[in-house]
Amino acid sequence: LLMEQGEWTKAYQQFHMAEGKKQDKPGENLLLQGISAFYAKMPKKAEQALIKAAKFEKYNEKANLWLEQLAL
């Protein structure tokens, strides 16, 4: 919901707080954390989350596409 409202920093904080806690989809959390950090203009935090997300096979391709956006 925070992402839909454009509350990127708040969204990042929520995803970051969830990291490390028991989750059904930790890769998805990391991907969304990275995306929200990207839009919140926190490139280092975005990169860190997206690199972790890329380690999950299901999210590898999407995470790498976002990492390419960071490099632009």
WOFENBEL-V277747 format. One record per backbone hydrogen bond with DSSP energy under -0.5 kcal/mol. CO is the residue of the C=O (numbers start at 1). NH is the residue of the N-H. E is the energy in kcal/mol with one decimal. If there is no record, write none. Layout:
BEGIN
co->CO nh->NH e->E
co->CO nh->NH e->E
END
This chain:
BEGIN
co->1 nh->5 e->-1.6
co->2 nh->7 e->-2.7
co->3 nh->6 e->-1.3
co->6 nh->8 e->-1.6
co->7 nh->11 e->-2.5
co->8 nh->12 e->-2.7
co->9 nh->13 e->-2.3
co->10 nh->14 e->-2.0
co->11 nh->15 e->-2.5
co->12 nh->16 e->-2.9
co->13 nh->17 e->-2.3
co->14 nh->18 e->-1.5
co->15 nh->19 e->-1.0
co->16 nh->19 e->-0.5
co->18 nh->21 e->-1.9
co->25 nh->29 e->-2.0
co->26 nh->30 e->-2.2
co->27 nh->31 e->-2.2
co->28 nh->32 e->-2.7
co->29 nh->33 e->-2.4
co->30 nh->34 e->-2.5
co->31 nh->35 e->-2.4
co->32 nh->36 e->-2.6
co->33 nh->37 e->-2.2
co->34 nh->38 e->-2.2
co->35 nh->39 e->-2.2
co->36 nh->40 e->-1.6
co->37 nh->42 e->-2.8
co->38 nh->41 e->-1.2
co->42 nh->46 e->-2.4
co->43 nh->47 e->-2.7
co->44 nh->48 e->-2.4
co->45 nh->49 e->-2.2
co->46 nh->50 e->-2.7
co->47 nh->51 e->-2.4
co->48 nh->52 e->-1.6
co->49 nh->53 e->-2.4
co->50 nh->54 e->-2.2
co->52 nh->55 e->-1.1
co->53 nh->56 e->-1.9
co->55 nh->57 e->-0.6
co->56 nh->59 e->-1.5
co->56 nh->60 e->-1.1
co->57 nh->60 e->-0.7
co->59 nh->63 e->-2.6
co->60 nh->64 e->-2.4
co->61 nh->65 e->-1.8
co->62 nh->66 e->-2.0
co->63 nh->67 e->-2.3
co->64 nh->68 e->-1.9
co->65 nh->69 e->-1.5
co->66 nh->70 e->-1.8
co->67 nh->71 e->-1.3
co->68 nh->72 e->-0.7
co->69 nh->72 e->-0.7
END
